[in-house]
Amino acid sequence: MSPLRAARPRRAFLVAVSVGALTAATVGVALAGASSHAAGATSYCSAARRVDDYHGHDTRRLSSLLERVQQLAPTEISRVVTTMRHAGSASAEFAAARTIWGRYNTNHCCTCIGGSSVPQVVSTAP
């Protein structure tokens, strides 16, 4: 067998490996760019979840978390979030607003993340 014939499979293998590595690098850069953009964007549901996950007593921290929720809140719930943000967290006004907000989030966030089969909470109040 001639040296030229023996080099062809080796060259083809090296070309295939190079193309594969280049493709993997391109996909990796594209995924990194997409995930960093997605990580920077905050949805209403994720901002609301941050408030729900906060169990501290720092009024400024809670107000800061609620400020982000207020910026992203849909029109139908924004007044409730504003009430929560400006009422003291120990007040009856805050507690009532938080209850309304919790019911809204149960319905809204379940449907916005694709959980259409999750049972929905419906208010029976007149």
For each residue, the residues with C-beta under 8 A, 3 or more apart:
1: 5 6
2: 5 6
3: 6 7
4: 7 8
5: 1 2 8
6: 1 2 3 9 10
7: 3 4 10 11
8: 4 5 11 12
9: 6 12 13
10: 6 7 13 14
11: 7 8 14 15
12: 8 9 15 16
13: 9 10 16 17
14: 10 11 17 18
15: 11 12 18 19
16: 12 13 19 20
17: 13 14 20 21
18: 14 15 21 22
19: 15 16 22 23
20: 16 17 23 24
21: 17 18 24 25
22: 18 19 25 26
23: 19 20 26 27
24: 20 21 27 28
25: 21 22 28 29
26: 22 23 29 30
27: 23 24 30 31
28: 24 25 31 32
29: 25 26 32 33
30: 26 27 33 34
31: 27 28 34 35
32: 28 29 35 36
33: 29 30 36 37
34: 30 31 37 38
35: 31 32 38 39
36: 32 33 39 40
37: 33 34 40 41
38: 34 35 41
39: 35 36
40: 36 37
41: 37 38
42: 46 47 68 72
43: 46 47 72 112
44: 47 48 69 72 73 74 108 112
45: 48 49 105 108 109 112 113
46: 42 43 49 50
47: 42 43 44 50 51 65 68 69 72
48: 44 45 51 52 69 101 105 109
49: 45 46 52 53 109
50: 46 47 53 54 65 68 69
51: 47 48 54 62 65 66 69
52: 48 49 105
53: 49 50
54: 50 51 61 62 65
55:
56: 61 62
57: 89
58: 61 62
59: 62 63 88 89
60: 63 64
61: 54 56 58 64 65
62: 51 54 56 58 59 65 66 89
63: 59 60 66 67 85
64: 60 61 67 68
65: 47 50 51 54 61 62 68 69
66: 51 62 63 69 70 81 84 85
67: 63 64 70 71 85
68: 42 47 50 64 65 71 72
69: 44 47 48 50 51 65 66 72 73 81
70: 66 67 73 78 81 82 85
71: 67 68
72: 42 43 44 47 68 69
73: 44 69 70 77 78 81
74: 44 77 78 108
75: 78
76: 104
77: 73 74 80 81 101 104 108
78: 70 73 74 75 81 82
79: 82 83
80: 77 83 84 97 100 101 104
81: 66 69 70 73 77 78 84 85 97 101
82: 70 78 79 85 86
83: 79 80 86 87 93 94 97
84: 66 80 81 87 94 97 98 101
85: 63 66 67 70 81 82
86: 82 83
87: 83 84 91 93 94 97
88: 59 91 94
89: 57 59 62 94
90: 94
91: 87 88 94 95
92: 95 96
93: 83 87 96 97
94: 83 84 87 88 89 90 91 97 98
95: 91 92 98 99
96: 92 93 99 100
97: 80 81 83 84 87 93 94 100 101
98: 84 94 95 101 102
99: 95 96 102 103
100: 80 96 97 103 104
101: 48 77 80 81 84 97 98 104 105
102: 98 99 105 106
103: 99 100 106 107 121 123
104: 76 77 80 100 101 107 108
105: 45 48 52 101 102 108 109
106: 102 103 109 110 120 121
107: 103 104 110 111 120 121 122
108: 44 45 74 77 104 105 111 112
109: 45 48 49 105 106 112 113
110: 106 107 113 115 116 118 120
111: 107 108 114 115 116 118 120
112: 43 44 45 108 109
113: 45 109 110
114: 111
115: 110 111 118
116: 110 111
117:
118: 110 111 115
119:
120: 106 107 110 111
121: 103 106 107
122: 107
123: 103
124:
125:
126:
